[in-house]
Amino acid sequence: MGFRRRVAGLLAAASLLTSCTSHAAPGPAASVSPAPPAGNRPNIVLVLTDDLSTNLVQFMPHLRDLQRRGTTFTEYTVSNSLCCPSRASLLTGKFPHGTGVYTNGGIDGGFVLFHRRGHERSTFATDLRRAGYRTAFLGKYLNRYEPGNTLGGARAYVPPGWTDWYAAGNAYAQFDYVLNENGKLRRYGSAPGDYLTDVLGAKASAFIEDAAAARTPFLVEVSTFAPHSPYTPAPRDAGAFAGLRAPRGPAFDALPADPPAWLADRAPLTAAQQAEIDDVFRRRAQSVRSIDRLLASLQDTLERSGVARDTVVVFTSDNGFHTGEYRLLPGKQTAFDTDVRVPLVVAGPGIAAGRRVAAPVQNVDLRPTFAGLAGADLPADVHGRDLRPLLSGGTPAWRTAALVEHHGPDADPTDPDRPRPGSGNPPSYAALRTATFTYVEYVDGAREFYNRRTDPHQLRNLYPRLAESRRADLHDALKKLTTCRGAGCRTADRLRG
């Protein structure tokens, strides 16, 4: 059967795998004899979502099943609460000050800068490709990448390290998009079967089947556009969760004490704004149902292909999202936990089941982890740490602080992530996030310190009350981490005291 026919068949199967009302995880599928990966190196499946906040996990039963079968990192922090810089960190294992990618475009961000700086020649894809893995990428790559980009003389550019490539450009609407399919452009329309998340899942399953049949170790990244705005759900999910409202936690429609200037003038949310926030939250909940089905279909394919026991599955998001917290309209880019703390779930051989780990881990840790799993060589300039000791249930010496680096405000009218008025558009900042506190330094001189142990919703900025010695220690620690290089980052991320 040809690849395209298999994709069409898998799309049809995916539509039956989970009905729009079912919340049950799929039972194990009939499997063939397992094909052991070369040298007992596991296959890797990475599902990377777009703007998926922790409060959406409740709508994803298959993800919760993955949590029961694997390890959940409860303090996973992204290096920037914005798509492109976060994805650049994940690919390279470097903080934004190491990639130079702080925004989605212009002189300090976007695909073109990432490419121009040569980062594509050194990513987790190139690591695993050199180690003999077959590698596939599907979905959203980096902001400002377009399927028809012509670089190096190629009509439809495919970055180094990927043996199979199915990437889109501006496909947030989930319909009427173009995919670069291994160097050839293919246009998709507006039929229900063209819904992008479903198409990506079917192509990923076909890739897994091919790689398993060839008995080749593989890595596949499925990078969804959901649940990013315009929050388009699959047609079958458009009526789900009628009447659902955004959570009204303590931070909803509330300002912190002593807020920074960019936030201080926010007025209470109007009834109309709250209704809009509820509508956005409902559509986001609807749109993650297709991601949950994708996760289930990939697991089903791994079982059916006989490689489930030899595969590590990783689920995460590039950044979080706020919906009414701190009087902000829907958006991201802040240093609050709503935006920088996102799900990270890992399951597979040798990984503790049902375990929750509170160690500060980051997106820069995925590249060294993948290299460790694959037995691949890792460049010395990587900033992140290998998660394998934590995944096996160990308690290794570990970082005590995560780093967040952001450039702003975002005023680019062509950026799909440009914050609308009232949604939060902070100036440039750097932040430390530990297991107990968040410390933020803004370029305009503003400072924030939240003791999350006593103030988990970050509503009391305690910086004005800190002793000068404590302020100096925090500043020095942040400066040390924002200027670290290579292995030095793995000592700078351990704070004194």
N, C-alpha and C positions, 0 to 999 in steps of 0.2 A: 504494500500500500504506500503511495506517495506521501510526502510530508504534508502537503496541503490537504489531502483527503483525511489524513489522521487528525489534523487540526480541526477540520470541520466535524469529524466524528466526536472529538473530545469536547468541542463546544456544545454539541447536542447532549452529550452525556453530562456535562457540567450543569446544564439547565435542569436536569432531572435529579442531580445528586442531592440537592437540598431545596425543598419547596420554600416559598416565601414565608410560610408560617412555621416551618419546622425549626426547632432549636436543639435537636438531638445530634450528637456527633456520629459520624458514619462508623459502621462496624467494620472490622477488618475484611479486606477483599481477598479473594483467592489469589495466592501468589505462586510464582514459579520458584525454582531453586535459586537461592540468593547468589548473586554474582559478587564475590568479595572484591573490594577495591584493591588496587595494587599496593602491596606492602602494608596492608591493613590501614591505609589512609582513608578516612571517611570522605564521602561526598558531602557537599555543603549546599544547602538551599537557603538563600537569604530573601526574605520578603520585606522590602522597605516601603513604607507608606508615606503619604504626604500630609503633614499637619494633623496626624492622628494623636489626639490628646488622651491622657489616662482615663478620663471620664467616659470614653467611648468603648472601653474594653467590656463593659457590662452588656453591650449589645452584640457580642461576638462569642457565641458558645464554643466554636471550634478553637478559638484562641484560648479560651479558658481551659479547654481540654488539653491544649499544648502546655499550659502552665502546670496542670496536674501531672503531665508526663515529663516535665523538664524543670529547669531552674528559672526563676523570675528575679531580675535585678531591680530592686525597689528604688534605688537611688541612681538610676541611669540618667546622665546629664549630657546634653548635646553641647558642642563647642560654640554654637551660635544658633539662636532661635530663628533661623531663616534658611530657606531651602538650599541654595547653592553653596554657601560656606560650610554648612553642616555636611552636605554630601561630599564636598571636597575633602573634609577631614576624615570622613569614613573611608573614602577610596585610598587616601595616602597614609593615614595614621598620623597626621600632623595637625596641630592647632592652626587656626587662621593666620597667626603671625608666622607660621612656617610655610603655608601655602600662598599667602598674600591675598587670599580670596575671603573678603569680608562681606560682600554684598552680591546681588544677583546680576550685576552688569557694570559697565563703565570702567574706570581706571583701577578699581579695587575689587572687582568681582566678575562673575559670569564665566561661561564656558570658554570664551575667547581668551581671557586672561589665564585660565587654568591650562589651556592648550599652549599658549605662547610661552608660559613658564616651564614647559616640558614635563608637567606632572603626570601626564598620561603614560609616560615611559616608565613610571614607577608607581604601581598601584597593587592592590591585592590581586587583581586580574593578571598582571604581568608576573607576579610572584608564583601564582599557581600554574600559570601556563608553562613557565620554565620548569616547574616540578612535574610536568606531564599531564596536568589536568585539562580536560575539555571545559571551556568556560562559555557561559551564555549570559547575555544581558537583554532584558526586556522591559520597555516602558520609558519612564522619565529618567533622563541622564542628568545634565546640568543646565541651569537656566541659560537661555540664548543658544543652546544647541538646536539646530534644525536638521531634519532628515536629509535635506539636500545640501548641507554644508560642503563646500568644495575646498579641501585642504590637501596639500601634497599631491595635487593633480587628480585626486579622486572625485568622481562626480557625486558620490554619496559617501561621505567620510565614515569610516569605522575606526575607533581608537585601537591602539595596540593592546594586546593581551586577551582579546575576546575572539574566540573561534566562531561564535554564533551571536548575531547582533540584530535586535528588533527594537529600535528606539524611535520615539516620537518627539515632536517639538512642542508646540503649544496645543496640547490635547486635553486641557482641563475640562472641556465640555463633554468628554467621553465619546463624542460622535463627530463625524466629518473631519477626520484627521488623516495624516500620512505617516506611514512607518518606513524607516530605512531597514529593509530586510536583507541583511548581508550584502549591502551595497546596491540594492535595487529598491526603488521607491514604489510603494503600493498605497493606493488611496482607499480608505474605508468610508462608508456612508452613514446613514441615519437609521438603518433597520435595527431592530432589537438585537440581532446577532452581531452587530458591529460594536456593541458596547465594549469599550476599551478594556476594562478590567477582565471581562470574560475572555476576550481575544488573547490577552496576555497569559491568562491561566492555561488556555488550551495550547498555546505555543510552547509554554514552559513544560507542560506535561508531555508533549511530543518530543521535546528535547531530552527529557529524562528517559523516556522509553528508548530513544536511539542510543544514548550514552550507556544505559544499563545493558542493552543488547550487545553493545560493542565491548562490554566489560572494561570500560574506561572510567577512572575516577573523574568526577565532574563537580563544578561549581556553577550554580545558576542564581542570578539575582533577578527577582521580579520586583520592579519598582513602579508601584501604582501612582496614578495621579489623584485617586480618591484618598481621603475625603476633602481635598482642596476645593476652594471655591471655583466654580459656582455650585459646588455640592450636588452634582448630578447623580441621583441614584439610578440603579438599573431599573428598567421599566417595570419589572415585576415587584419592585420595592417602593414604588412611588406613593403608595397609600399606607405604608407601614407607620406605626407609632402615632396614630391620630391623637391629637391633644397633648403630645409630649412637650414638656417645658424644659428649658435649661435649668440646671441645678441652682438652687438658691442657697448656697453656702454662706458662711460668715463674710467672705470677701465680695459677695455679689452686691453691686451698687454701693460699695463702701470704699472710702479712701484710707490709706494708712496714715497714722500720725506722723507728722513731719515728712510729707512726701516730697520727692524732687520736683523741680519747677515744671518739668514737662508734663507732670501728672496733676499738679496741685490745683489747676483751674477747672478740673472736671466737675460739672454740675451733676446732680442726681439724674439717673436715667428716667426719661419720660415713659409714660405708658406705651407710646408708640414704639419707642426704642426697645423696651422690654419685649414687646410682641415680635419685633423683628429678630431679636436675639433668640427667642423661642423657636421661630421659624427656621433660623439657621441651624440651631442645635438639632432640631427634628430632621432636617435634610442631611445633616452630617451623620446622624444615627442611621438613617436609611441607606446612605452611601457605603457605610462600612459593612453592610450585610453582604455585598458582593465580594469584598475583601475576605470576609470570613468563609464564604463559599470557595473562593480561590484557594485559601489555606487548606480546606477540606479536600478539594480536588487534587492538590499536590500530594497530600498525604496518601490519598487513595491510589494515585499513580505510583508512588514509591512502594506501596504494599504490592500492587499488582505487578510491578516490575521486579520484585524480589530484592530491592535494595533499601528498604525502610530501616532495617537494623544496622545498616552501614552508612546512614546519612544523618548529619547534624542539620537541624532546621532552626533558623534564626529569624525572629520576628521583631521589627522595631519601626521607628518613625524618624523622619529627619528633624522634626521639631514638634512642639505642642501648639496649643491654641487657647486663647481666652474667649469666653462668651459671657460678658457682663461683669466679671470680676474687676475690682478696682475702678468701677464706673466706666469701663472701656467697652466700646462696641467690638464685634468679632474681629480678632486679629492675633498678632504674635509679635516677635522682635523684642520683648521685654526680658528682664532677668528674673521675673517671678517664676515660681515653680510651674504655673499653668503652661508656660511657654518653653522652659528649658528641661523639665523632667518628663520623660516619655517612657513608654513601655519598651522593655527588652526581655524577651523570652527565648531561651535556648534549650533544645531537647535533642537527644540522640545517644549514641553508644558512650557509656562511661560517664554520663551526666546525671547528677542526682535528681531524682523525681520529686516533684511537689515541694521543692526547696525555695526559700526566699532569701536572697542575699542583699544585705544593706550596705555593702562596701561601695564607696564612690567609684563608679565605672563610667566610661565615656565612649563616644563614637570613635575616637582615635584608637581604641583598644581592639576593634574588630579586625583590622588588617593584621596585627601581630598574632591574633588568635587564629585566624584562617591560615596564616603561614605555619604556625605551630602544628595545627591539625594536619596539614598537608606535608609536613616535613620539608617546607620550602625555606630557602635562604631569605633573610630579612635584612634590608639595608640598615646601616648603623644610624641613619639620620631620622628614623621613625620615633615619634614622641610617645606613642601609646604602649600599653602593657598587655601581655598575653593573659587572657582570662582563664586558661585551662586549669590552673590550680584552684580557682574559685568554682569552676564548673564541676570538678571532681569532689567537692565537699571540703576542700582544704581551707586553711586559714593562714595564707601567706602574708608576709609583710607587704603592705599595699599603700597606695596613695591615701592621703587624708583630705585632699582638696581637689575638686574638679575646676576647670577653667572655662569661662565663657568670654568670648571676645566679639564685639559688635561695632559696626560703623553705622552711623546715622546722623540726622534723620534721612529717611528715604524719600526723595522728591522726584524720582524718575517716573515720568508719566507712562512709559512703556513697560514698566515692571508689573507683572500680574500680582505681585505681593506688595505694591505700594500701598501703605496704610491710608485708608480713607479718614477724613477728619473724625476725631473722637475715638479712633480704634487703637491708639497707642503708636507713637512714632518717636522713640527716645533718641537723644543725641548719642554719640559714640560713648561706649563704656567697656570696662572689663570687670569681671566678677569672679569671686571665689565662692564655690558652693561645697561645704563639707557636710558630714552627716548631721550636724547640729545647727549650722548657721549659713546665711548668705550675706556676702559683703560685696558692695558695688561701688566703683569709682567712675564717675562721669567726666567727660572731657571739660564740662563747664564748671567743675569744682564740686558739684553735688556728691554726697555720699549717703549710702544706705547700709544699715546693719540690722538683720533680722535674726533673732534667736528662734529658730524653727522648732526647737524642743518645747519651748513655752508658748510660742506664737506660730503654730504650723501654717496659719493662713496669711502670714506676713502682713500684719496690720499695725505693727508698732515698730517704727524705725528708731532703733536705740542708738544710732551713731552719735547724736548730740550728747548722750550721757556717757560715752566711753572715755576712759582715761587717755591722756595724750600718749602714754607708753603703749597702750593697746592699739590706738590708731596707727602709731608708727610701725608696730609689728605687722599689722594687717597690710599696710601700704607696701612695706618691704617684701612681704611674702607674695603679694600680687605682682609686684614689679619683677621679682625673681622668676615667676612662672611665665609672665608675658614676654620675657626676653630669653627664655631657655632655648637650647638647641640640642637636638638628638637625644642621646642617653641622659644628658643633663636634666631633661624634663622629668625623668623618672627619679630624680632626687629633689628637684624643685617642687614637686607636687606633694611632698611630705612636710607639713607645717610643724614648726616648733611649738610646743605647749598645747 
